[in-house]
Amino acid sequence: MLEIARRLDDAGYEAWCVGGALRDALLGGAQADFDLATSATPEMVQRLFPRRTVAVGLRFGTVGVLDGRRVLHEVTTFRKDVETDGRHAVVAYGVALEDDLARRDFTINALAYHPLRAEWRDPFDGAADLARGLVRAVGEPATRFREDYLRILRALRFAARFGFTIEPATWDAARTLAPGLERLSAERVRDEWFKGLRTAQSVAAFVGLWQASGAAARWVPELRSETEVRGFAGLGAVPPGAPRDPVLLTVLLTIDPVRVLRRLRASNDEVQRAAAVVAAPAEPTVGGATSDAAVRRWLAAAGPAADDLAALDVLRRGAPAPWMPAVAAIRARGEPLSRRELAVTGSDLQAIGVPRGPALGRLLDELLEVVLEHPELNTREALLARAREAAGPR
C-alpha cells in the first residue's frame, strides 16, 4: 500500500488511507489492507500502474491496484454526490478530500490518514465518536439517509458489531425514514442482514435494533422478538468474530425462514437448505425415548439437513443434543440410512421378478425400514430373502 501511495504522491496526486480498515485499526483490530482515496482520476491511476490494475468499480471511480505482494487495494477518486434517489448516487470528481469525507455515511467512517506524512484528517470528530462508542451521521442525519436508505441498515449493523449506541438524532431520523427502506433492492437488504448476523456482538441486540427501527416490519416481519431470541442459550456462546451461518441463523430467528429468504432473493441453494431444515423432523424421539433405531430413522428422514438441525439445536440449547453421541457412532459404523446404501439395488429386485414402477419403490422403502431397525441385516442375501418374502405372489 505504501508503494502505491508513494507513486501517486510522486506524480503529484494526493493519496489517503480511508475506509473501514482505518476505523477498525483505531479500534484495536488486526492490521488490514487499507484502501486509498486519491485526487487522481481512474484513468490516471490506470496509467500510473500499467498491467497492475483491475477494473473493480470504474463507474464508481474505483480501480483495483496490485501491490508488490499481489494484494489488491481499492484506489478511489475523491468524489461528491451531485444527485441521489435514495438508492444510487450521481457523483462528480475533481473535488477535495474534505468533500469526499463529507459524502460518507457516519463520522466513524469519515476519517483519513496520510501514510507518508503520518497526518490525520478528521473533520467530523469520528475519532471522538469511536472513543465514545457512538454511531453518528455525517452532517444532517435525514439528508444522509435520504441519499441512500441502506445507511439506516448500516447504522444498525455498526451499532451491533461494535456494541455502540446510535446517536439520538441519527436514531430518530432512522426510525422516521424507515419507510424508505422499501425502495431498496432485496439483494442489498439481504447483504446487510447477512453481514449483521455474521458480525454482531449480540445477535439478540441486532434483532432488537431491526425491530425497534422499523426495518424488520418492512423486510423481515417474521422476525422473532428480542426477548424470544435472548432465550436461545447457544447464541450467547458464539463469540464475535466466530464463524456464523446467516442462513442457519435466519432459520432460528424467523417463524418462516423460507419466505424470508425468498423475499431477500437468497440463492436457490440457500432457500432449499432452509426448506429442508423446516421440513425435517426436529429430533429423533419416539414416545419420549431415543433409541439407536430412532436416531437412524431421524438421520434417514433429515438427510442432508441433519447437521443443520444439530447445529440449530446447539444454538437453541447451548449444548449438543443428548442423541449426538449416537449419531456419531452410527456414522462411524457406516450404518445404512438411505436406499442407495442398501446392499441390494432396484436391478437386483427386478431380477427376482419385482416389476419396475411404484411396487419396486415401495419394496425398497420396506427394506430400508428393515435395516434402519436392524442394520446387521444389510446384506445381499438377507435383503433378497426379505424381498422374496415381501413380494409374495406379485
Legacy VTK file of the C-alpha trace (Angstrom):
# vtk DataFile Version 3.0
C-alpha trace
ASCII
DATASET POLYDATA
POINTS 394 float
0.000 0.000 0.000
2.837 2.396 0.854
4.393 1.883 -2.561
1.080 2.716 -4.257
0.665 5.846 -2.125
4.251 6.909 -2.825
3.874 6.599 -6.595
0.652 8.623 -6.532
2.330 11.239 -4.343
5.410 11.413 -6.570
3.111 12.003 -9.557
1.575 14.994 -7.776
-1.639 13.378 -6.544
-2.993 13.147 -3.022
-3.303 9.651 -1.550
-5.032 8.979 1.776
-5.922 5.790 3.652
-9.671 5.659 4.217
-12.484 3.242 4.930
-13.388 0.531 7.365
-9.857 -0.826 7.789
-8.749 2.560 9.142
-11.701 2.668 11.551
-11.055 -0.910 12.697
-7.351 -0.208 13.239
-8.242 2.677 15.556
-10.479 0.294 17.484
-7.540 -2.031 18.017
-8.437 -4.536 15.341
-5.922 -6.636 13.456
-3.959 -4.871 10.748
-5.819 -4.956 7.447
-5.038 -3.959 3.901
-6.012 -0.326 3.590
-7.777 1.254 0.646
-6.838 4.652 -0.728
-8.678 7.796 -1.763
-6.875 9.960 -4.283
-7.149 13.143 -6.331
-6.105 11.135 -9.410
-8.883 10.092 -11.784
-9.380 6.395 -12.560
-7.700 6.882 -15.955
-4.682 8.477 -14.293
-4.426 5.612 -11.811
-4.508 3.083 -14.633
-1.723 4.921 -16.456
0.434 5.090 -13.326
0.144 1.337 -12.680
0.206 -0.393 -16.079
-0.536 -4.138 -16.013
-1.301 -3.891 -12.275
-4.869 -2.607 -12.268
-8.246 -4.317 -12.174
-11.458 -2.513 -13.115
-13.274 -3.375 -9.896
-15.656 -0.398 -9.902
-14.796 2.081 -12.625
-18.296 3.546 -12.754
-17.890 4.421 -9.068
-14.406 5.841 -9.574
-12.610 2.801 -8.151
-9.621 0.982 -9.613
-8.046 -2.073 -8.020
-4.252 -1.850 -7.851
-1.977 -4.796 -7.030
0.902 -4.081 -4.671
4.220 -5.926 -4.539
2.642 -8.746 -2.542
-0.062 -9.148 -5.213
-2.649 -7.872 -2.727
-5.419 -5.847 -4.367
-6.080 -2.377 -2.943
-9.052 -0.258 -3.991
-7.985 3.214 -5.124
-10.956 5.576 -5.425
-11.026 9.089 -6.786
-12.221 11.896 -4.490
-15.891 12.480 -5.289
-19.029 14.168 -4.098
-22.698 13.442 -4.701
-24.477 15.710 -7.143
-27.746 13.764 -7.317
-29.263 10.904 -5.304
-32.530 8.970 -5.374
-32.323 7.026 -2.126
-30.656 4.051 -3.825
-27.984 5.366 -6.186
-25.891 8.495 -6.485
-24.504 10.511 -9.392
-21.035 11.677 -8.375
-18.574 14.318 -9.543
-14.771 14.080 -9.455
-12.208 16.854 -9.153
-13.046 17.672 -5.542
-11.027 17.891 -2.331
-10.560 15.223 0.333
-12.915 17.119 2.645
-15.695 16.893 0.028
-15.086 13.153 -0.248
-15.273 12.657 3.507
-18.410 14.803 3.727
-20.345 12.369 1.488
-19.692 9.407 3.780
-22.363 7.932 5.995
-21.075 8.086 9.578
-18.374 10.031 11.340
-16.520 6.853 12.294
-16.161 6.135 8.570
-15.158 9.702 7.615
-11.533 9.504 8.708
-8.400 9.767 6.568
-4.715 9.119 7.215
-1.780 10.103 5.008
0.608 7.135 5.229
3.651 9.095 4.017
3.228 12.178 6.201
1.587 10.483 9.216
-1.152 13.136 9.000
-4.768 12.691 10.078
-7.914 14.322 8.717
-10.994 14.021 10.915
-13.349 16.901 10.057
-16.393 15.324 11.764
-14.824 14.114 15.038
-15.043 10.453 14.083
-12.170 9.505 16.388
-14.023 11.013 19.348
-17.159 9.077 18.394
-15.110 5.874 18.247
-13.899 6.603 21.775
-17.450 7.336 22.936
-18.888 4.255 21.229
-21.262 6.301 19.068
-22.693 5.837 15.569
-23.445 9.373 14.331
-24.352 10.505 10.844
-22.099 12.916 8.989
-23.953 16.234 8.874
-27.744 16.182 8.964
-28.917 12.580 9.527
-32.104 12.757 7.468
-30.139 14.066 4.494
-27.641 11.213 4.763
-30.394 8.607 4.889
-32.388 10.091 2.038
-29.266 9.913 -0.103
-29.184 6.153 0.414
-31.670 4.401 2.680
-29.296 1.474 3.065
-27.397 3.665 5.509
-30.152 3.012 8.038
-29.335 -0.695 7.954
-25.617 0.068 8.069
-26.173 2.085 11.253
-27.851 -0.949 12.833
-25.024 -3.225 11.729
-22.236 -0.979 13.033
-24.012 -0.471 16.353
-24.434 -4.232 16.803
-20.938 -5.071 15.582
-19.103 -2.699 17.891
-21.592 -2.587 20.758
-22.082 1.137 20.061
-25.060 3.413 20.707
-26.735 5.186 17.816
-26.659 8.943 18.467
-30.214 10.216 19.297
-30.675 12.485 16.269
-29.351 9.748 13.974
-31.638 7.182 15.604
-34.692 9.437 15.358
-34.006 10.042 11.656
-33.527 6.330 11.026
-36.875 5.470 12.610
-38.688 8.322 10.883
-37.292 7.426 7.457
-37.615 3.638 7.831
-40.443 3.543 5.230
-37.785 4.479 2.665
-36.201 1.055 3.178
-38.925 -0.325 0.917
-37.190 1.403 -2.010
-34.058 -0.705 -1.630
-33.355 -3.804 -3.681
-33.808 -7.115 -1.890
-30.223 -8.046 -2.657
-28.786 -5.016 -0.848
-31.009 -5.648 2.179
-30.028 -9.328 2.222
-26.340 -8.448 2.184
-26.782 -6.124 5.183
-28.877 -8.715 7.038
-26.257 -11.423 6.450
-23.335 -9.119 7.367
-25.095 -8.075 10.547
-25.731 -11.654 11.612
-22.097 -12.544 10.982
-20.577 -9.620 12.880
-22.941 -8.612 15.716
-21.513 -8.849 19.221
-25.018 -9.860 20.312
-27.403 -11.390 17.780
-30.293 -10.588 20.125
-29.288 -6.921 20.242
-29.065 -6.875 16.443
-32.580 -8.324 16.253
-33.765 -5.674 18.720
-32.345 -2.879 16.549
-34.096 -4.221 13.457
-37.358 -4.418 15.395
-37.129 -1.017 17.084
-36.004 0.861 13.965
-38.864 -0.402 11.805
-36.544 -2.281 9.447
-37.986 -5.665 10.439
-41.569 -4.542 9.817
-40.660 -3.712 6.216
-38.335 -6.552 5.279
-38.465 -9.330 7.907
-41.862 -9.150 9.633
-41.434 -12.822 10.548
-38.541 -11.894 12.864
-38.899 -13.155 16.416
-38.818 -10.679 19.308
-35.567 -9.743 21.019
-36.879 -11.315 24.227
-37.546 -14.623 22.491
-34.138 -14.568 20.819
-32.403 -13.956 24.151
-33.944 -17.248 25.277
-31.783 -19.187 22.824
-28.973 -20.218 25.145
-26.474 -21.049 22.408
-26.445 -17.612 20.799
-24.592 -16.063 23.699
-21.896 -18.714 23.385
-20.949 -17.619 19.849
-18.161 -15.061 20.306
-17.869 -12.047 17.991
-15.727 -12.934 15.003
-16.502 -16.656 15.220
-17.870 -18.214 12.032
-21.610 -17.713 11.843
-24.005 -19.116 9.300
-26.537 -16.430 8.272
-28.875 -18.942 6.635
-28.994 -21.087 9.765
-29.474 -18.007 11.926
-32.338 -16.866 9.697
-33.982 -20.249 10.261
-33.572 -19.825 14.017
-34.635 -16.186 14.231
-37.728 -16.154 11.991
-41.005 -18.035 12.008
-40.993 -18.583 8.219
-37.368 -18.603 7.042
-38.157 -19.880 3.572
-40.456 -16.934 2.905
-37.873 -14.528 4.338
-35.002 -15.871 2.244
-37.110 -15.794 -0.910
-38.107 -12.204 -0.209
-34.438 -11.294 0.276
-33.511 -13.002 -3.004
-31.214 -15.530 -1.383
-29.724 -18.130 -3.696
-31.723 -21.224 -4.644
-29.294 -23.346 -2.637
-29.820 -21.186 0.452
-33.614 -21.296 0.135
-33.619 -25.052 -0.447
-31.336 -25.583 2.513
-33.728 -23.686 4.796
-36.694 -25.575 3.341
-35.009 -28.903 4.079
-34.443 -27.912 7.712
-38.046 -26.784 8.127
-39.434 -29.967 6.542
-37.281 -32.421 8.510
-38.234 -33.828 11.931
-36.585 -31.731 14.614
-35.457 -34.629 16.800
-35.377 -38.442 16.850
-37.504 -39.162 19.921
-40.212 -41.788 19.744
-42.656 -41.995 22.616
-40.412 -39.840 24.783
-37.387 -42.097 24.361
-34.466 -42.089 21.969
-33.102 -45.380 20.677
-30.404 -46.029 18.091
-33.136 -47.128 15.691
-34.985 -43.843 16.260
-31.779 -41.913 15.615
-31.200 -43.841 12.386
-34.742 -43.094 11.254
-34.235 -39.416 12.079
-30.983 -39.298 10.120
-32.693 -41.004 7.191
-35.629 -38.592 7.249
-33.474 -35.491 7.721
-30.937 -36.401 5.042
-28.551 -33.518 4.280
-30.393 -31.313 6.819
-29.285 -33.437 9.784
-26.126 -31.443 10.507
-28.016 -28.149 10.237
-30.646 -29.458 12.649
-27.906 -30.481 15.078
-26.285 -27.038 14.834
-29.668 -25.368 15.419
-30.165 -27.490 18.491
-26.861 -26.225 19.890
-27.926 -22.632 19.230
-31.238 -23.213 20.993
-29.999 -25.245 23.970
-26.438 -24.033 24.375
-25.161 -27.626 24.223
-25.271 -30.579 21.820
-28.429 -32.676 21.892
-28.202 -35.867 24.012
-28.544 -38.088 20.924
-25.488 -36.670 19.156
-23.135 -39.393 20.504
-25.481 -41.942 18.907
-25.317 -40.001 15.622
-21.519 -40.063 15.711
-21.460 -43.798 16.472
-23.934 -44.638 13.691
-21.883 -42.671 11.183
-18.629 -44.212 12.390
-20.084 -47.695 11.869
-21.292 -46.714 8.390
-24.817 -47.937 9.015
-27.183 -47.535 6.040
-29.524 -44.552 6.091
-30.811 -44.350 2.516
-31.874 -46.540 -0.400
-28.538 -46.086 -2.152
-26.755 -47.591 0.867
-28.776 -50.819 0.772
-26.894 -53.982 -0.131
-29.348 -54.579 -2.989
-30.417 -52.371 -5.880
-33.546 -51.965 -7.918
-31.935 -54.129 -10.605
-31.419 -56.915 -8.063
-35.110 -56.807 -7.177
-36.166 -56.822 -10.823
-34.001 -59.916 -11.312
-36.165 -61.816 -8.801
-39.355 -60.730 -10.537
-40.315 -57.397 -8.955
-41.674 -55.164 -11.771
-40.439 -51.644 -12.333
-42.699 -48.896 -11.006
-44.310 -47.973 -7.696
-44.123 -51.536 -6.349
-40.353 -51.536 -6.719
-40.063 -48.230 -4.851
-42.314 -49.447 -2.054
-40.262 -52.604 -1.628
-37.005 -50.647 -1.435
-38.593 -48.476 1.266
-39.660 -51.589 3.176
-36.124 -52.965 3.015
-34.727 -49.636 4.226
-37.099 -49.806 7.192
-35.748 -53.252 7.979
-32.115 -52.125 8.053
-32.898 -48.922 9.938
-34.214 -51.150 12.715
-31.598 -53.904 12.243
-28.546 -52.617 10.355
-26.854 -56.008 10.630
-29.399 -57.308 8.085
-27.963 -55.084 5.349
-26.506 -57.961 3.330
-27.409 -59.042 -0.174
-28.549 -62.485 0.949
-30.695 -61.259 3.848
-32.367 -58.477 1.859
-33.105 -60.668 -1.172
-34.683 -63.197 1.162
-36.806 -60.460 2.718
-37.697 -59.171 -0.734
-38.859 -62.582 -1.942
-40.931 -62.975 1.204
-42.445 -59.493 0.871
-43.023 -59.780 -2.907
-45.041 -62.968 -2.446
-47.336 -63.565 -5.393
-46.636 -60.157 -7.023
LINES 1 395
394 0 1 2 3 4 5 6 7 8 9 10 11 12 13 14 15 16 17 18 19 20 21 22 23 24 25 26 27 28 29 30 31 32 33 34 35 36 37 38 39 40 41 42 43 44 45 46 47 48 49 50 51 52 53 54 55 56 57 58 59 60 61 62 63 64 65 66 67 68 69 70 71 72 73 74 75 76 77 78 79 80 81 82 83 84 85 86 87 88 89 90 91 92 93 94 95 96 97 98 99 100 101 102 103 104 105 106 107 108 109 110 111 112 113 114 115 116 117 118 119 120 121 122 123 124 125 126 127 128 129 130 131 132 133 134 135 136 137 138 139 140 141 142 143 144 145 146 147 148 149 150 151 152 153 154 155 156 157 158 159 160 161 162 163 164 165 166 167 168 169 170 171 172 173 174 175 176 177 178 179 180 181 182 183 184 185 186 187 188 189 190 191 192 193 194 195 196 197 198 199 200 201 202 203 204 205 206 207 208 209 210 211 212 213 214 215 216 217 218 219 220 221 222 223 224 225 226 227 228 229 230 231 232 233 234 235 236 237 238 239 240 241 242 243 244 245 246 247 248 249 250 251 252 253 254 255 256 257 258 259 260 261 262 263 264 265 266 267 268 269 270 271 272 273 274 275 276 277 278 279 280 281 282 283 284 285 286 287 288 289 290 291 292 293 294 295 296 297 298 299 300 301 302 303 304 305 306 307 308 309 310 311 312 313 314 315 316 317 318 319 320 321 322 323 324 325 326 327 328 329 330 331 332 333 334 335 336 337 338 339 340 341 342 343 344 345 346 347 348 349 350 351 352 353 354 355 356 357 358 359 360 361 362 363 364 365 366 367 368 369 370 371 372 373 374 375 376 377 378 379 380 381 382 383 384 385 386 387 388 389 390 391 392 393
